[in-house]
Amino acid sequence: MRATKKYLATAIIAAASLALVGCAPTAGADPVASEAGAPVKVAMLTSQTGPLAAYGEAYTAGFEAGLDYATDGTGTVDGRELEIEWADDQGNPDTAVAKAKDFIGQGYQILAGTAASGIATALAEQAAQNKILYISGPAAADALTGINEYTFRSGRQTFQDVATAGTFIGDPAGKKVVVFAQDNAFGQGNLAGVQAVLGSKGATVEGVLVAEDATEFTPFAQQLVSAAPDLVFVAWAGASSGAMWTALSQQGVFDAVPVVTGLGDVATYGAYGEASADISFLNHYFGGAAGTDAEAAMIEHLEAAGAKADLFSPDGFVAAQMIVQAVREGGDTVDGMIAALEGWTFDSVKGEITVRAEDHAVIQPMYQVKLVQDGDAWVPELVDTVDAEEVAPPVAGK
């Protein structure tokens, strides 16, 4: 892929950069070229404070585990040391862009990190303007895929989430799906995503959107039952979640229709109340889901550091593998690094992953999950692994 494509985006991501350090290039030399064997400086931008700090923590821990795995514990690539520098984007796009520009001004050639789509889109723009490599993190916005030749991602995208939800009803053609969400940008975006993904496969998609300040959800739960859908897709966030799930349970929604939502990070496992056992969860990752050698290595590294596997641990792990691949196979030019990543298939935490050459989508398996009670806690249990190709997004721009 070489032509820059523009897409509407609403995502947040952090930036990391990688500069080859050594003697300053002579006049007319490739500005990325460095002295053979010189250290490679890697700057990682993600949320260390702010509303996405927990995601940033999981991403960071996963990255450190992935770097250890990809370099056999040496922190070096073909004898070149990787010097990692972290910076806090604070969950703020302006802060992230300012810090990214500072890194770029210092000669960094690779950016990576963050969990929010608005930041990621802004950093993708910086990557194109400055012709540097950008590897986004957990930000899920579909618009990042194919946005330009310089931008990659290390996590999944919204299309893969929604397509995984669709696997709970088999072939969506002729099925009725109701999206139950808050009437805000997040909820409206999810409704549009379900319409685009499952609607394009023949499903009839309707929305039941609820005001953000609503506190009584019984009428909406009854509305879901009356609609008689084949699937209810819930997209909800915030303090009203508990009351919403309770209303769905009390009004018999779970008895009438499968209800699907995304399983978040470990901190959310206890947030569903009495509905916990009744919800069908689509899932990007939970600790123990994959059963791969890479996952075992990641979990061992995390536990040794006093951490645990979480939703976005693989995103950091994959980012480290991608950076090592770019440095090892890409030489000292950004074009070489891009070529080294395009079409690359490799084994990672979730199994076999491919960076699609045409638009840099990350083709990867997803999961169907349920929550089961373990003492006083709720823990995820794998229902099924969804094949990567089954939920692969269409090539961007085609």
Buried (B, 14 or more C-beta within 10 A) or exposed (E): BEEEBEBEBBBBBBBBBBBBBBEEBEEEEEBBBBEEEBBBBBBBBBBBEBEBBBBBBBBBBBBBBBBBBBBEEEBBBEEBBBBBBBBBBBBBBEBBBEBBBEBBEEBBBBBBBBBBBBBBBBBBBBBBEBBBBBBBBBBBBBBBBBBBBBBBBBBBBBBBBBBBBBBBBEEBEEBBBBBBBBBBEBBBBBBBBBBBBBBEEEBBBBBBBBEEEBEEBEEBBBBBBEBEBBBBBBBBBEEBBBBBBBBBBEBEBBEBBBBBBBBBBBEBBBEBBEBBEBBBBBBBBBBBBBEBEBBEBBBEBBEEEEBEBBBBBBBBBBBBBBBBBBBBBBBBBBBBBBBBBBEBEBEBBBBEBBBBBBBBBBBBBBBBBBBEEEEEEBBBBBBEBBEBEEBBBEBBEE
